[in-house]
């Protein structure tokens, strides 16, 4: 039997010489973004730097932006990503 390459749609990456194992969660993250209707968002490497201070100046200012955000359960969306992240980093 060969080594698994995918688990629940997520790609498994191995580097035997360096004894590293990793998983790409791109497919899962796309499903979460679509579920919470935020798939139109722009991707970034690291959306929040350690120690970053958020303030009201970063909030949406125009009516259309506020309306778009009103119906998105952000706490649930972020929680979906955090739970999955913890499962694969232990």
C-alpha positions, 0 to 999 in steps of 0.5 A, spaced: 500 500 500 502 506 498 502 512 502 496 517 503 496 523 499 490 526 501 485 526 507 478 529 507 480 533 500 486 536 504 493 534 501 498 531 505 506 533 504 512 529 506 519 530 506 522 524 509 529 526 509 528 532 513 522 528 517 517 533 516 509 532 515 505 538 512 498 538 510 495 544 505 488 546 507 486 550 501 480 546 499 477 546 506 479 554 507 475 555 500 469 551 503 469 555 509 469 562 505 464 560 501 459 557 507 460 564 510 460 568 503 466 571 504 470 567 498 470 574 494 475 576 500 482 578 497 487 573 500 493 575 504 499 571 507 498 573 514 492 578 515 494 580 522 501 581 525 502 579 532 501 585 536 497 589 531 492 593 534 485 594 531 481 600 531 475 604 528 479 607 522 479 600 519 472 599 520 467 599 513 465 606 512 460 606 506 453 603 507 455 598 502 461 595 506 457 595 512 451 591 509 455 586 506 459 585 513 452 585 517 450 578 515 456 574 516 457 571 522 465 572 523 466 569 530 463 562 527 468 563 520 474 564 524 472 559 529 472 554 523 479 556 521 482 556 528 479 549 530 481 546 524 488 549 525 489 546 532 487 539 529 493 539 525 498 542 528 498 538 535 
